[in-house]
Amino acid sequence: MTKQQVEALVCSYGWPCEEALQVMWCESGGKPWAIGRGVNYGLFQINQVHAYRIPEFWTAWMDPAKNTQWAHTLWARQGWKPWACRPY
C-alpha cells in the first residue's frame, strides 16, 4: 500500500483521524509487517495480549485493513491507553 492508501484506510474509521495517524506512524512507521519487541504486531502494533480475542490474528496481523480494524475496535473500548505512542 502507498502512504496515501494507508492514510485513507486509517481515516476511514470513526476515530480522530490525525491522532490515529500519529499513533500508527509512531508505532510502526507505516510498515504492516512491523514487529516490536516480539510482542507487538502490524501497522498499529497490536500487542499479543489482545490476540486471544481475535481468532484470525496470527494469520492476518500483517493485513493493514485487519490490523486497522482491530486497532479501531481496541480504541473504541479503551481509547489510546493501549499504545505507547498515544496522543497526550
Long-range contacts (C-beta under 8 A, 24 or more apart in sequence): 1-32, 1-64, 3-30, 6-30, 6-43, 6-64, 9-64, 9-65, 9-68, 10-68, 13-68, 13-69, 13-72, 14-72, 15-72, 15-75, 15-76, 16-87, 19-80, 19-87, 20-71, 20-72, 20-75, 22-85, 22-87, 23-71, 23-80, 23-83, 23-85, 23-86, 23-87, 24-68, 24-71, 26-85, 27-83, 27-84, 27-85, 32-62, 32-63, 32-64, 32-67, 33-62, 41-67, 42-67, 43-67, 43-68, 43-71, 44-68, 44-70, 44-71, 44-83, 45-83, 46-70, 46-71, 46-74, 47-82, 50-74, 50-82
